[in-house]
Amino acid sequence: MNSPVYAKGDGPLRAYSIERKTKETQISVNLCLDGGEIQVSTGIGFFDHMLTALAFYGGWGLELTAQGDLEVDGHHTVEDVGIALGQALGGALGDGKGIRRYASACVPMDEALCFTALDFSRRPFLVFDAQMPQPMIGAYDACLTEEFMRALALNSGLTLHMRALYGKNAHHITEALFKSLGVAIREAVEVTGTGVTSTKGVL
């Protein structure tokens, strides 16, 4: 089920709901770019923490639940959440009229420093340069951060560049990546005009 969401009596919100079901995962996403409650449950504690941080720093309302084949590993769950959340993000933005479009953020987390630059271009691409010193963060495989970011970018129409400038702790690096993404998205989706931010006149 894919559908835009509207506020009662207040006109349209920049919001979108989606359900994704496969033989490996079942995911439900309710996303509002203009704020609201944040409730996340994926069965992977650290991933829940990262999605909550992303929504908080993005200024979103987010209700997200995922049930996946965690008895295999977390890959299908993390990647499919990225797909569903990316589709919801693209749907909530609609035609993108009025948004700032470009943004960047550099976020420290203790010894780690991470940078994100992005463009809601409708030309999805990911450049990801972040080495993880430890392979696991609790029950979360550190290499899945790149898989999530790729799925999010490809399904939201986002050109996304991310880099860990330095860091020694995979937890800190990953958290700084998610937080910098949230900060940058919040700025990029800010409505600053009425037309499309493009010399072509369309994204």
Contacts in CASP RR format, 6 or more apart in sequence:
PFRMAT RR
TARGET T0000
AUTHOR 0000-0000-0000
METHOD contacts of the structure
MODEL  1
MNSPVYAKGDGPLRAYSIERKTKETQISVNLCLDGGEIQVSTGIGFFDHM
LTALAFYGGWGLELTAQGDLEVDGHHTVEDVGIALGQALGGALGDGKGIR
RYASACVPMDEALCFTALDFSRRPFLVFDAQMPQPMIGAYDACLTEEFMR
ALALNSGLTLHMRALYGKNAHHITEALFKSLGVAIREAVEVTGTGVTSTK
GVL
1 17 0 8 1.000
1 18 0 8 1.000
1 19 0 8 1.000
2 16 0 8 1.000
2 17 0 8 1.000
2 18 0 8 1.000
2 19 0 8 1.000
2 87 0 8 1.000
2 91 0 8 1.000
3 16 0 8 1.000
3 17 0 8 1.000
3 18 0 8 1.000
4 12 0 8 1.000
4 15 0 8 1.000
4 16 0 8 1.000
4 17 0 8 1.000
4 91 0 8 1.000
4 92 0 8 1.000
5 13 0 8 1.000
5 15 0 8 1.000
5 16 0 8 1.000
5 17 0 8 1.000
5 30 0 8 1.000
5 32 0 8 1.000
6 12 0 8 1.000
6 13 0 8 1.000
6 15 0 8 1.000
7 13 0 8 1.000
13 32 0 8 1.000
13 33 0 8 1.000
13 34 0 8 1.000
14 32 0 8 1.000
14 33 0 8 1.000
14 34 0 8 1.000
14 92 0 8 1.000
14 93 0 8 1.000
14 94 0 8 1.000
14 189 0 8 1.000
15 30 0 8 1.000
15 31 0 8 1.000
15 32 0 8 1.000
15 33 0 8 1.000
15 34 0 8 1.000
15 92 0 8 1.000
16 29 0 8 1.000
16 31 0 8 1.000
16 87 0 8 1.000
16 88 0 8 1.000
16 89 0 8 1.000
16 90 0 8 1.000
16 91 0 8 1.000
16 92 0 8 1.000
17 28 0 8 1.000
17 29 0 8 1.000
17 30 0 8 1.000
17 31 0 8 1.000
17 88 0 8 1.000
18 28 0 8 1.000
18 29 0 8 1.000
18 84 0 8 1.000
18 87 0 8 1.000
18 88 0 8 1.000
19 26 0 8 1.000
19 27 0 8 1.000
19 28 0 8 1.000
19 29 0 8 1.000
19 84 0 8 1.000
20 26 0 8 1.000
20 27 0 8 1.000
20 29 0 8 1.000
20 80 0 8 1.000
20 83 0 8 1.000
20 84 0 8 1.000
20 87 0 8 1.000
21 27 0 8 1.000
22 76 0 8 1.000
22 80 0 8 1.000
24 68 0 8 1.000
24 69 0 8 1.000
24 72 0 8 1.000
24 76 0 8 1.000
24 80 0 8 1.000
25 66 0 8 1.000
25 67 0 8 1.000
25 68 0 8 1.000
25 69 0 8 1.000
25 76 0 8 1.000
25 77 0 8 1.000
25 80 0 8 1.000
25 81 0 8 1.000
26 66 0 8 1.000
26 67 0 8 1.000
26 68 0 8 1.000
27 64 0 8 1.000
27 65 0 8 1.000
27 66 0 8 1.000
27 67 0 8 1.000
27 80 0 8 1.000
27 81 0 8 1.000
27 84 0 8 1.000
28 63 0 8 1.000
28 64 0 8 1.000
28 65 0 8 1.000
28 66 0 8 1.000
29 62 0 8 1.000
29 63 0 8 1.000
29 64 0 8 1.000
29 84 0 8 1.000
29 85 0 8 1.000
29 87 0 8 1.000
29 88 0 8 1.000
30 61 0 8 1.000
30 62 0 8 1.000
30 63 0 8 1.000
30 64 0 8 1.000
30 88 0 8 1.000
31 60 0 8 1.000
31 61 0 8 1.000
31 62 0 8 1.000
31 64 0 8 1.000
31 85 0 8 1.000
31 88 0 8 1.000
31 89 0 8 1.000
31 92 0 8 1.000
32 60 0 8 1.000
32 61 0 8 1.000
32 62 0 8 1.000
32 92 0 8 1.000
33 59 0 8 1.000
33 60 0 8 1.000
33 61 0 8 1.000
33 89 0 8 1.000
33 92 0 8 1.000
33 93 0 8 1.000
33 189 0 8 1.000
34 61 0 8 1.000
35 59 0 8 1.000
35 60 0 8 1.000
35 61 0 8 1.000
36 60 0 8 1.000
36 61 0 8 1.000
36 62 0 8 1.000
37 61 0 8 1.000
37 62 0 8 1.000
37 63 0 8 1.000
38 52 0 8 1.000
38 55 0 8 1.000
38 56 0 8 1.000
38 60 0 8 1.000
38 61 0 8 1.000
38 62 0 8 1.000
38 63 0 8 1.000
39 62 0 8 1.000
39 63 0 8 1.000
39 64 0 8 1.000
40 48 0 8 1.000
40 51 0 8 1.000
40 52 0 8 1.000
40 55 0 8 1.000
40 62 0 8 1.000
40 63 0 8 1.000
40 64 0 8 1.000
40 65 0 8 1.000
41 48 0 8 1.000
41 64 0 8 1.000
41 65 0 8 1.000
41 66 0 8 1.000
42 48 0 8 1.000
42 51 0 8 1.000
42 64 0 8 1.000
42 65 0 8 1.000
42 66 0 8 1.000
42 77 0 8 1.000
42 78 0 8 1.000
42 81 0 8 1.000
43 66 0 8 1.000
43 67 0 8 1.000
43 68 0 8 1.000
43 70 0 8 1.000
43 77 0 8 1.000
44 70 0 8 1.000
44 74 0 8 1.000
44 77 0 8 1.000
44 78 0 8 1.000
44 139 0 8 1.000
44 140 0 8 1.000
45 138 0 8 1.000
45 139 0 8 1.000
45 140 0 8 1.000
46 137 0 8 1.000
46 138 0 8 1.000
46 139 0 8 1.000
46 140 0 8 1.000
46 171 0 8 1.000
46 174 0 8 1.000
47 77 0 8 1.000
47 78 0 8 1.000
47 81 0 8 1.000
47 140 0 8 1.000
47 144 0 8 1.000
49 175 0 8 1.000
50 145 0 8 1.000
50 174 0 8 1.000
50 175 0 8 1.000
50 178 0 8 1.000
51 62 0 8 1.000
51 64 0 8 1.000
51 81 0 8 1.000
51 85 0 8 1.000
51 178 0 8 1.000
53 175 0 8 1.000
53 178 0 8 1.000
53 179 0 8 1.000
53 182 0 8 1.000
54 60 0 8 1.000
54 178 0 8 1.000
54 179 0 8 1.000
54 181 0 8 1.000
54 182 0 8 1.000
55 61 0 8 1.000
55 62 0 8 1.000
57 179 0 8 1.000
57 181 0 8 1.000
57 182 0 8 1.000
57 183 0 8 1.000
57 186 0 8 1.000
58 182 0 8 1.000
58 183 0 8 1.000
58 185 0 8 1.000
58 186 0 8 1.000
59 182 0 8 1.000
59 186 0 8 1.000
64 81 0 8 1.000
64 85 0 8 1.000
66 77 0 8 1.000
66 80 0 8 1.000
66 81 0 8 1.000
68 74 0 8 1.000
68 76 0 8 1.000
68 77 0 8 1.000
68 80 0 8 1.000
69 76 0 8 1.000
69 77 0 8 1.000
70 77 0 8 1.000
73 141 0 8 1.000
74 140 0 8 1.000
74 141 0 8 1.000
74 144 0 8 1.000
75 141 0 8 1.000
75 144 0 8 1.000
75 147 0 8 1.000
78 140 0 8 1.000
78 144 0 8 1.000
78 147 0 8 1.000
78 148 0 8 1.000
79 144 0 8 1.000
79 147 0 8 1.000
79 148 0 8 1.000
79 151 0 8 1.000
80 151 0 8 1.000
81 148 0 8 1.000
81 151 0 8 1.000
82 148 0 8 1.000
82 151 0 8 1.000
82 152 0 8 1.000
82 155 0 8 1.000
83 151 0 8 1.000
83 152 0 8 1.000
83 154 0 8 1.000
83 155 0 8 1.000
84 155 0 8 1.000
85 152 0 8 1.000
85 155 0 8 1.000
85 156 0 8 1.000
86 151 0 8 1.000
86 152 0 8 1.000
86 155 0 8 1.000
86 156 0 8 1.000
86 158 0 8 1.000
87 155 0 8 1.000
87 156 0 8 1.000
89 152 0 8 1.000
89 155 0 8 1.000
89 156 0 8 1.000
89 158 0 8 1.000
89 185 0 8 1.000
90 155 0 8 1.000
90 156 0 8 1.000
90 157 0 8 1.000
93 99 0 8 1.000
93 120 0 8 1.000
93 156 0 8 1.000
93 189 0 8 1.000
95 196 0 8 1.000
95 203 0 8 1.000
96 120 0 8 1.000
96 196 0 8 1.000
96 203 0 8 1.000
97 193 0 8 1.000
97 194 0 8 1.000
97 195 0 8 1.000
97 196 0 8 1.000
98 191 0 8 1.000
98 192 0 8 1.000
98 193 0 8 1.000
98 194 0 8 1.000
98 195 0 8 1.000
98 196 0 8 1.000
98 197 0 8 1.000
99 120 0 8 1.000
99 188 0 8 1.000
99 189 0 8 1.000
99 190 0 8 1.000
99 191 0 8 1.000
99 192 0 8 1.000
99 197 0 8 1.000
100 187 0 8 1.000
100 188 0 8 1.000
100 189 0 8 1.000
100 190 0 8 1.000
100 191 0 8 1.000
100 192 0 8 1.000
100 197 0 8 1.000
101 119 0 8 1.000
101 120 0 8 1.000
101 121 0 8 1.000
101 188 0 8 1.000
101 197 0 8 1.000
101 198 0 8 1.000
101 203 0 8 1.000
102 117 0 8 1.000
102 118 0 8 1.000
102 119 0 8 1.000
102 188 0 8 1.000
102 197 0 8 1.000
103 117 0 8 1.000
103 118 0 8 1.000
103 184 0 8 1.000
103 185 0 8 1.000
103 186 0 8 1.000
103 187 0 8 1.000
103 188 0 8 1.000
104 115 0 8 1.000
104 116 0 8 1.000
104 117 0 8 1.000
104 118 0 8 1.000
104 184 0 8 1.000
105 115 0 8 1.000
105 116 0 8 1.000
105 180 0 8 1.000
105 181 0 8 1.000
105 182 0 8 1.000
105 183 0 8 1.000
105 184 0 8 1.000
105 187 0 8 1.000
106 113 0 8 1.000
106 114 0 8 1.000
106 115 0 8 1.000
106 116 0 8 1.000
106 165 0 8 1.000
106 180 0 8 1.000
107 113 0 8 1.000
107 114 0 8 1.000
107 116 0 8 1.000
107 176 0 8 1.000
107 179 0 8 1.000
107 180 0 8 1.000
107 183 0 8 1.000
108 176 0 8 1.000
109 172 0 8 1.000
109 173 0 8 1.000
109 175 0 8 1.000
109 176 0 8 1.000
109 179 0 8 1.000
110 169 0 8 1.000
110 172 0 8 1.000
111 166 0 8 1.000
111 167 0 8 1.000
111 168 0 8 1.000
111 169 0 8 1.000
111 172 0 8 1.000
112 164 0 8 1.000
112 166 0 8 1.000
112 167 0 8 1.000
112 168 0 8 1.000
112 169 0 8 1.000
112 172 0 8 1.000
112 173 0 8 1.000
112 175 0 8 1.000
112 176 0 8 1.000
113 164 0 8 1.000
113 165 0 8 1.000
113 166 0 8 1.000
113 167 0 8 1.000
113 176 0 8 1.000
114 130 0 8 1.000
114 162 0 8 1.000
114 163 0 8 1.000
114 164 0 8 1.000
114 165 0 8 1.000
114 173 0 8 1.000
114 176 0 8 1.000
114 177 0 8 1.000
114 179 0 8 1.000
114 180 0 8 1.000
115 162 0 8 1.000
115 163 0 8 1.000
115 165 0 8 1.000
115 180 0 8 1.000
116 160 0 8 1.000
116 161 0 8 1.000
116 162 0 8 1.000
116 177 0 8 1.000
116 180 0 8 1.000
116 181 0 8 1.000
116 182 0 8 1.000
116 183 0 8 1.000
116 184 0 8 1.000
117 160 0 8 1.000
117 161 0 8 1.000
117 184 0 8 1.000
118 158 0 8 1.000
118 159 0 8 1.000
118 160 0 8 1.000
118 161 0 8 1.000
118 181 0 8 1.000
118 184 0 8 1.000
118 185 0 8 1.000
118 188 0 8 1.000
119 158 0 8 1.000
119 159 0 8 1.000
119 188 0 8 1.000
120 156 0 8 1.000
120 157 0 8 1.000
120 158 0 8 1.000
120 159 0 8 1.000
120 188 0 8 1.000
120 189 0 8 1.000
120 203 0 8 1.000
121 157 0 8 1.000
121 158 0 8 1.000
121 159 0 8 1.000
121 203 0 8 1.000
122 157 0 8 1.000
122 203 0 8 1.000
123 157 0 8 1.000
123 159 0 8 1.000
124 153 0 8 1.000
124 154 0 8 1.000
124 155 0 8 1.000
124 156 0 8 1.000
124 157 0 8 1.000
124 158 0 8 1.000
124 159 0 8 1.000
124 160 0 8 1.000
125 153 0 8 1.000
125 159 0 8 1.000
125 160 0 8 1.000
126 146 0 8 1.000
126 149 0 8 1.000
126 150 0 8 1.000
126 153 0 8 1.000
126 154 0 8 1.000
126 160 0 8 1.000
126 161 0 8 1.000
126 162 0 8 1.000
127 160 0 8 1.000
127 161 0 8 1.000
127 162 0 8 1.000
127 163 0 8 1.000
128 146 0 8 1.000
128 149 0 8 1.000
128 150 0 8 1.000
128 160 0 8 1.000
128 162 0 8 1.000
128 163 0 8 1.000
129 162 0 8 1.000
129 163 0 8 1.000
129 164 0 8 1.000
130 145 0 8 1.000
130 146 0 8 1.000
130 162 0 8 1.000
130 163 0 8 1.000
130 164 0 8 1.000
130 173 0 8 1.000
130 177 0 8 1.000
131 164 0 8 1.000
132 142 0 8 1.000
132 143 0 8 1.000
132 145 0 8 1.000
132 170 0 8 1.000
132 173 0 8 1.000
132 174 0 8 1.000
133 167 0 8 1.000
133 168 0 8 1.000
133 169 0 8 1.000
133 170 0 8 1.000
133 173 0 8 1.000
134 142 0 8 1.000
134 169 0 8 1.000
134 170 0 8 1.000
134 171 0 8 1.000
135 141 0 8 1.000
135 142 0 8 1.000
135 143 0 8 1.000
135 170 0 8 1.000
136 142 0 8 1.000
137 170 0 8 1.000
137 171 0 8 1.000
137 174 0 8 1.000
142 170 0 8 1.000
142 174 0 8 1.000
145 174 0 8 1.000
145 177 0 8 1.000
145 178 0 8 1.000
149 160 0 8 1.000
149 162 0 8 1.000
149 177 0 8 1.000
149 181 0 8 1.000
152 158 0 8 1.000
152 160 0 8 1.000
153 159 0 8 1.000
153 160 0 8 1.000
160 181 0 8 1.000
162 177 0 8 1.000
162 180 0 8 1.000
162 181 0 8 1.000
164 173 0 8 1.000
164 176 0 8 1.000
164 177 0 8 1.000
167 173 0 8 1.000
195 201 0 8 1.000
196 202 0 8 1.000
196 203 0 8 1.000
END
